[in-house]
Amino acid sequence: MASNAIEIHEQYDLKLLTTLKAGGRASKLCFARSRDSLAEVSKFAYQTGLKHTVLGWGSNVLPSDNGVPGLVTVNLATQIQISRDGTVTADCGAGLQELFLKTAQAGLGGLSFAVGIPGTVGGALVSNAGAYRSNVSRYLVEIEAIRDGVREWLTPEFMQFSYRDSILRQVNPPSITLLAVKLKLEHGDAKQIYDDAREFQRQRIGKQPPSASAGSFFKNVNDAELAASLTSLPLPLKDAGVVPAGYLIEQCGLKGKRFGGAMVGARHANFVLNVAGATASEIRRLAEYVNAQVHKEFGVWLEEEALYLGDWSHWQTTGELTE
Ligand SMILES: Cc1cc2nc3c(=O)[nH]c(=O)nc-3n(C[C@H](O)[C@H](O)[C@H](O)COP(=O)(O)OP(=O)(O)OC[C@H]3O[C@@H](n4cnc5c(N)ncnc54)[C@H](O)[C@@H]3O)c2cc1C
């Protein structure tokens, strides 16, 4: 790696780089300002056996209080190119909302759902981010990546996308850095594109708390039997067999429940908030307590949508609110 070109910071505080404003330090951290430099750092990390974590805006992660070993690279590569035929090429460090704005300005529809989702294209791909029945993988044609130290273009199928999931969320994920995407969007009615975006934004403002969070902490539950058994669940959700995690948490009476500086959202129960300088351990403890209560009440375990980063090797799940 041209280490003379990229500055490596030691013991960098990850609270500064995550929307939950919690967690420990990265042993080593650098900022990649272009697609090529992200590629170079990723190859270097692979060749030297350094554990490598790429971070976008840190809006879907909780780094351990014990820190993140290896090298963390913050992706600041943000180029977006739009062709007349609706083909869009974007660096994975580009903001998802910026991508919506630029494509909407070019008269291209499809990404209105992204308004209000913080984060980069890369982070969005990892969890197949979405809202309002759409998601980021829908318009994907190809992904440029570093896989096992080699730069190549991958098909969307490689990523095994499903609801808020991809191959990169597996327990032992392949060694992949996402560099860029190619999307194919359709020309649409400009007024309709902005109207949709405005409406989505309006709905979001009504639900989303302003405090530090990682968005929805848990995934919704696809369980037709459970949905049918819940008398107060709205009919469209019953029909779809989907139970929002926030519904289950609210039914357990946990809105506003606190542990240390962490709190279950009072407005939206699926948000775990950092309201008073919470440690990552306090946030995780509260989230696991919530999960245990939901399991006790409804017999299902919730799956985290937020990702735990770094060294949680000494962590013990108790489901109790003790230190
Ligand atoms: C207020 C709020 C609202 C939200 N609303 C939504 C919503 O409506 N829908 C939704 O789906 N999500 C939502 N989120 C969650 C989050 O914004 C998305 O998951 C977002 O796409 C994450 O992007 P990021 O750049 O912040 O990723 P990060 O949090 O930085 O990273 C997430 C994961 O992706 C990995 N990663 C990031 N970039 C790369 C890369 N280039 N190559 C390889 N791995 C990479 C990281 O290592 C990490 O494992 C919300 C979050 C907040 C705080």
PDBQT file of the ligand as one rigid body, heavy atoms in Angstrom, charges set to zero:
ROOT
HETATM    1  C1  LIG A 401     -32.392   7.656  11.715  1.00  0.00    +0.000 C 
HETATM    2  C2  LIG A 401     -32.106   6.414  10.920  1.00  0.00    +0.000 A 
HETATM    3  C3  LIG A 401     -33.063   5.931  10.032  1.00  0.00    +0.000 A 
HETATM    4  C4  LIG A 401     -32.819   4.782   9.265  1.00  0.00    +0.000 A 
HETATM    5  N1  LIG A 401     -33.778   4.338   8.403  1.00  0.00    +0.000 NA
HETATM    6  C5  LIG A 401     -33.555   3.234   7.678  1.00  0.00    +0.000 A 
HETATM    7  C6  LIG A 401     -34.551   2.741   6.766  1.00  0.00    +0.000 A 
HETATM    8  O1  LIG A 401     -35.609   3.308   6.596  1.00  0.00    +0.000 OA
HETATM    9  N2  LIG A 401     -34.259   1.616   6.063  1.00  0.00    +0.000 N 
HETATM   10  C7  LIG A 401     -33.078   0.939   6.207  1.00  0.00    +0.000 A 
HETATM   11  O2  LIG A 401     -32.884  -0.081   5.539  1.00  0.00    +0.000 OA
HETATM   12  N3  LIG A 401     -32.118   1.378   7.066  1.00  0.00    +0.000 NA
HETATM   13  C8  LIG A 401     -32.325   2.493   7.801  1.00  0.00    +0.000 A 
HETATM   14  N4  LIG A 401     -31.363   2.936   8.670  1.00  0.00    +0.000 N 
HETATM   15  C9  LIG A 401     -30.115   2.149   8.855  1.00  0.00    +0.000 C 
HETATM   16  C10 LIG A 401     -28.948   2.648   8.010  1.00  0.00    +0.000 C 
HETATM   17  O3  LIG A 401     -29.089   4.013   7.702  1.00  0.00    +0.000 OA
HETATM   18  C11 LIG A 401     -28.801   1.875   6.708  1.00  0.00    +0.000 C 
HETATM   19  O4  LIG A 401     -28.579   0.519   6.969  1.00  0.00    +0.000 OA
HETATM   20  C12 LIG A 401     -27.635   2.432   5.882  1.00  0.00    +0.000 C 
HETATM   21  O5  LIG A 401     -27.766   1.948   4.588  1.00  0.00    +0.000 OA
HETATM   22  C13 LIG A 401     -26.254   2.089   6.431  1.00  0.00    +0.000 C 
HETATM   23  O6  LIG A 401     -25.268   2.788   5.669  1.00  0.00    +0.000 OA
HETATM   24  P1  LIG A 401     -23.901   3.275   6.331  1.00  0.00    +0.000 P 
HETATM   25  O7  LIG A 401     -23.068   3.871   5.285  1.00  0.00    +0.000 OA
HETATM   26  O8  LIG A 401     -24.184   4.146   7.510  1.00  0.00    +0.000 OA
HETATM   27  O9  LIG A 401     -23.302   1.888   6.814  1.00  0.00    +0.000 OA
HETATM   28  P2  LIG A 401     -22.386   1.626   8.094  1.00  0.00    +0.000 P 
HETATM   29  O10 LIG A 401     -23.252   1.680   9.325  1.00  0.00    +0.000 OA
HETATM   30  O11 LIG A 401     -21.195   2.482   8.056  1.00  0.00    +0.000 OA
HETATM   31  O12 LIG A 401     -21.976   0.118   7.834  1.00  0.00    +0.000 OA
HETATM   32  C14 LIG A 401     -22.954  -0.911   7.875  1.00  0.00    +0.000 C 
HETATM   33  C15 LIG A 401     -22.267  -2.232   7.540  1.00  0.00    +0.000 C 
HETATM   34  O13 LIG A 401     -21.843  -2.208   6.184  1.00  0.00    +0.000 OA
HETATM   35  C16 LIG A 401     -20.436  -2.439   6.093  1.00  0.00    +0.000 C 
HETATM   36  N5  LIG A 401     -19.962  -1.609   4.981  1.00  0.00    +0.000 N 
HETATM   37  C17 LIG A 401     -20.183  -0.291   4.775  1.00  0.00    +0.000 A 
HETATM   38  N6  LIG A 401     -19.631   0.108   3.626  1.00  0.00    +0.000 NA
HETATM   39  C18 LIG A 401     -19.042  -0.977   3.080  1.00  0.00    +0.000 A 
HETATM   40  C19 LIG A 401     -18.289  -1.190   1.880  1.00  0.00    +0.000 A 
HETATM   41  N7  LIG A 401     -18.032  -0.217   1.019  1.00  0.00    +0.000 N 
HETATM   42  N8  LIG A 401     -17.829  -2.446   1.651  1.00  0.00    +0.000 NA
HETATM   43  C20 LIG A 401     -18.072  -3.456   2.512  1.00  0.00    +0.000 A 
HETATM   44  N9  LIG A 401     -18.773  -3.303   3.653  1.00  0.00    +0.000 NA
HETATM   45  C21 LIG A 401     -19.253  -2.075   3.930  1.00  0.00    +0.000 A 
HETATM   46  C22 LIG A 401     -19.897  -2.036   7.452  1.00  0.00    +0.000 C 
HETATM   47  O14 LIG A 401     -18.667  -2.696   7.749  1.00  0.00    +0.000 OA
HETATM   48  C23 LIG A 401     -21.014  -2.496   8.370  1.00  0.00    +0.000 C 
HETATM   49  O15 LIG A 401     -20.935  -3.885   8.596  1.00  0.00    +0.000 OA
HETATM   50  C24 LIG A 401     -31.588   4.096   9.438  1.00  0.00    +0.000 A 
HETATM   51  C25 LIG A 401     -30.615   4.590  10.326  1.00  0.00    +0.000 A 
HETATM   52  C26 LIG A 401     -30.873   5.736  11.063  1.00  0.00    +0.000 A 
HETATM   53  C27 LIG A 401     -29.812   6.252  12.006  1.00  0.00    +0.000 C 
ENDROOT
TORSDOF 0
